[in-house]
């Protein structure tokens, strides 16, 4: 969601994400499945011209707890070759519905009266994108991964798990976010520190 500002936007003090919040597409959900973020800079939009930095801002709709599962694999015995990746975005219909909801929630925020003195107009996706199908098409054109990547080395006691509950696999221990079986409703830094600390305890205890 890109906006042209009615007056110059001050530079950020730390990073390019000024605010974020967690929300649910359905109040009945046990945990949030949306994480929209707000930036004081206009983010790029496919096929559309956005204001220069200092003359606009962005509300980036984001989903977490996605159901689609990508695939990461090796296609060469050469360790210098990059691995292959197919993220399979929106393979599960739920993920696209959640993104449409995220866009609508972000638009509601962008149109709030409290932002009126800053907002000149919505430039992306713009007033011509209204229906669920139009929003879904826009989301597909501008989709990007940003953070919270997990799961390439899933932990568990099931056949498809790569490491066991003590983060062991064939003599090797893995202690990072890759052992997390599903994308969590929150940033991954703190949980990853806990995984590392627990692995250290396992090693010390033998």
C-alpha positions as CSV (number, residue, x, y, z in Angstrom):
1,X,0.0,0.0,0.0
2,X,1.8,3.1,-1.2
3,X,0.9,6.6,-0.3
4,X,2.0,10.0,-1.5
5,X,2.5,12.3,1.4
6,X,0.9,15.8,1.8
7,X,4.1,17.1,3.4
8,X,7.8,15.8,3.7
9,X,8.2,12.6,5.7
10,X,11.1,12.8,8.2
11,X,13.9,10.3,7.9
12,X,13.7,7.3,10.1
13,X,15.8,7.1,13.3
14,X,16.6,3.3,13.3
15,X,15.4,1.3,10.3
16,X,12.8,1.4,7.6
17,X,10.1,-0.2,9.6
18,X,8.4,2.3,11.9
19,X,5.6,0.2,13.2
20,X,3.9,-3.1,12.9
21,X,1.0,-5.0,14.5
22,X,-0.3,-8.5,14.7
23,X,-3.9,-9.3,13.7
24,X,-6.3,-12.2,13.0
25,X,-8.3,-12.8,9.8
26,X,-10.8,-14.6,12.1
27,X,-11.3,-13.7,15.8
28,X,-11.8,-17.4,16.5
29,X,-8.1,-18.1,15.6
30,X,-5.9,-19.0,18.6
31,X,-3.0,-16.8,17.3
32,X,-2.5,-13.9,14.8
33,X,-2.0,-14.8,11.2
34,X,-1.3,-11.3,9.9
35,X,1.6,-8.9,10.5
36,X,1.3,-5.7,8.5
37,X,4.2,-3.3,8.8
38,X,4.5,0.5,8.2
39,X,7.5,2.2,6.6
40,X,8.4,5.8,6.2
41,X,9.7,5.2,2.7
42,X,7.6,4.2,-0.4
43,X,8.3,0.6,-1.3
44,X,8.6,-0.4,-5.0
45,X,5.4,-1.5,-6.8
46,X,5.4,-3.5,-10.1
47,X,4.3,-1.4,-13.0
48,X,3.6,1.7,-11.0
49,X,5.6,4.9,-10.2
50,X,5.8,5.6,-6.5
51,X,6.9,8.9,-4.8
52,X,10.6,9.4,-4.0
53,X,11.8,8.8,-0.4
54,X,10.7,11.7,1.8
55,X,7.5,12.2,-0.2
56,X,5.5,9.1,0.6
57,X,5.2,6.1,2.9
58,X,4.1,2.5,2.8
59,X,1.8,0.1,4.6
60,X,3.0,-3.4,3.8
61,X,0.3,-6.1,4.3
62,X,1.9,-9.3,5.6
63,X,0.8,-12.8,6.4
64,X,2.2,-15.3,8.9
65,X,1.2,-18.9,9.7
66,X,1.0,-19.6,6.0
67,X,-0.2,-23.0,5.0
68,X,1.6,-23.2,1.6
69,X,4.9,-25.2,1.7
70,X,7.8,-24.6,-0.6
71,X,10.6,-26.9,-1.5
72,X,14.4,-26.5,-1.1
73,X,16.7,-29.0,-2.6
74,X,20.2,-29.7,-4.0
75,X,20.5,-30.3,-7.7
76,X,24.3,-30.6,-7.9
77,X,27.0,-32.4,-6.1
78,X,29.2,-29.3,-6.3
79,X,29.0,-27.4,-3.0
80,X,29.6,-24.1,-4.8
81,X,26.4,-24.4,-6.8
82,X,23.3,-22.6,-5.4
83,X,20.5,-24.8,-4.2
84,X,17.1,-24.9,-5.9
85,X,14.1,-23.3,-4.4
86,X,10.4,-23.3,-5.2
87,X,8.4,-21.3,-2.6
88,X,5.0,-22.3,-4.0
89,X,3.4,-19.1,-2.9
90,X,-0.4,-19.2,-2.5
91,X,-0.5,-22.9,-3.3
92,X,-3.0,-23.1,-0.5
93,X,-6.1,-20.9,-1.1
94,X,-6.2,-19.8,2.5
95,X,-3.0,-17.9,2.1
96,X,-4.3,-15.8,-0.7
97,X,-7.5,-15.1,1.2
98,X,-5.5,-14.0,4.2
99,X,-3.4,-11.7,2.1
100,X,-6.5,-10.1,0.6
101,X,-7.7,-9.5,4.2
102,X,-4.3,-8.0,5.1
103,X,-4.5,-5.6,2.2
104,X,-8.0,-4.5,3.3
105,X,-6.8,-4.0,6.9
106,X,-3.8,-2.0,5.8
107,X,-6.0,0.2,3.6
108,X,-8.3,0.9,6.5
109,X,-5.3,2.1,8.5
110,X,-4.1,4.2,5.7
111,X,-7.4,5.9,5.4
112,X,-7.7,6.7,9.1
113,X,-8.4,10.3,10.1
114,X,-5.3,10.3,12.3
115,X,-3.1,10.1,9.1
116,X,-5.1,12.7,7.2
117,X,-2.6,15.5,7.6
118,X,0.1,13.2,6.1
119,X,-1.9,11.5,3.4
120,X,-2.2,13.1,-0.1
121,X,-3.5,10.0,-2.0
122,X,-3.1,6.3,-2.3
123,X,-0.9,5.5,-5.3
124,X,-0.7,1.7,-4.9
125,X,-2.7,-0.2,-5.5
126,X,-4.9,2.8,-6.1
127,X,-8.6,3.4,-6.1
128,X,-9.1,1.1,-9.1
129,X,-8.3,-2.0,-7.1
130,X,-11.3,-2.8,-5.0
131,X,-12.7,-6.3,-5.4
132,X,-11.2,-9.4,-3.8
133,X,-10.1,-10.6,-7.3
134,X,-8.4,-7.3,-8.1
135,X,-6.6,-7.2,-4.7
136,X,-5.5,-10.9,-5.1
137,X,-4.1,-10.1,-8.6
138,X,-2.3,-7.1,-7.2
139,X,-0.9,-9.1,-4.4
140,X,0.4,-11.8,-6.8
141,X,2.2,-9.1,-8.8
142,X,3.9,-7.6,-5.8
143,X,4.5,-10.5,-3.5
144,X,7.9,-10.8,-1.7
145,X,9.3,-12.8,1.1
146,X,10.7,-10.7,3.9
147,X,11.4,-12.6,7.2
148,X,10.5,-15.4,9.5
149,X,11.8,-18.1,7.2
150,X,11.8,-21.5,9.0
151,X,11.2,-25.2,8.5
152,X,13.9,-26.4,6.1
153,X,15.3,-28.7,8.8
154,X,12.1,-29.6,10.7
155,X,12.3,-30.9,14.2
156,X,9.9,-33.6,15.5
157,X,9.2,-37.2,16.2
158,X,7.5,-37.9,12.9
159,X,8.9,-39.6,9.8
160,X,9.2,-36.4,7.8
161,X,11.2,-34.6,10.5
162,X,14.9,-34.0,9.7
163,X,16.1,-33.7,13.3
164,X,14.7,-35.3,16.5
165,X,13.4,-33.4,19.6
166,X,17.1,-33.1,20.8
167,X,17.9,-31.4,17.5
168,X,20.1,-34.4,16.3
169,X,20.4,-35.9,12.9
170,X,22.9,-38.5,12.0
171,X,25.5,-37.2,14.4
172,X,24.9,-33.6,13.6
173,X,22.9,-31.1,15.7
174,X,21.0,-28.3,14.1
175,X,20.2,-25.3,16.3
176,X,18.6,-22.5,14.3
177,X,15.2,-21.5,12.9
178,X,15.3,-24.2,10.3
179,X,14.1,-26.8,12.9
180,X,10.9,-24.9,13.6
181,X,8.1,-27.0,12.1
182,X,5.7,-24.1,11.3
183,X,6.0,-20.3,10.8
184,X,5.4,-18.8,14.3
185,X,3.1,-15.8,15.0
186,X,6.0,-13.5,15.9
187,X,9.6,-12.6,15.1
188,X,12.0,-15.5,15.1
189,X,15.0,-14.0,16.9
190,X,14.1,-14.9,20.4
191,X,12.9,-18.4,19.7
192,X,16.1,-19.1,17.8
193,X,18.2,-18.0,20.8
194,X,16.1,-20.4,22.9
195,X,16.8,-23.2,20.5
196,X,20.5,-22.5,20.6
197,X,20.5,-22.4,24.4
198,X,18.6,-25.7,24.7
199,X,21.0,-27.3,22.2
200,X,23.9,-26.2,24.4
201,X,22.2,-27.8,27.4
202,X,21.7,-31.0,25.5
203,X,25.4,-31.1,24.6
204,X,26.5,-30.3,28.1
205,X,24.3,-33.0,29.6
206,X,25.5,-35.6,27.1
